[in-house]
Amino acid sequence: MQVKEYKPLIVAFCCNWCSYAGADLAGNNRLAYPADVKIIRVPCSCRVNPMFILRAFQRGADGVILCGCHPGDCHYTSGNYYTRRRMAALFSMLDFLGIEKERTRVEWVSAAEGAKFAATMNDFVQTVAALGENKRLEDLRCKK
């Protein structure tokens, strides 16, 4: 029996104005990052409720990354400042739940940083792959 190679499932919440455009630029420049990164486009990084991240873990994600505009460059003026505060609270909650903090990351990627987007995704996938499969918040009903 052949054992399948483990590939982590990564959910990436990307803001429409910067990070999603950075992902698009990475694709246009043919910069490779794993296909297991599932991008969810959101209007702003502050739109991501911490419950979205918990739900992603519950639904089988091995890692969740939130990408937004650089602080001070937000299309909605101060959205990413709210994101930083929310994610600080979320990280302490994940610590309380026993989820490794390396499974969640916040990155600031502008529309002109396609290479940074690809490098960030490759690095994050390697980090999560080293941790192994996420079993902590797994809902067995969501598995095939």
Secondary structure, 3 states (H helix, E strand, C coil): CCCCCCCCCEEEEEECCCHHHHHHHHHHCCCCCCCCEEEEEECCHHHCCHHHHHHHHHCCCCEEEEEECCCCCCCCCCHHHHHHHHHHHHHHHHHHHCCCHHHEEEEECCCCCHHHHHHHHHHHHHHHHHHCCCCCCCCHHHCC
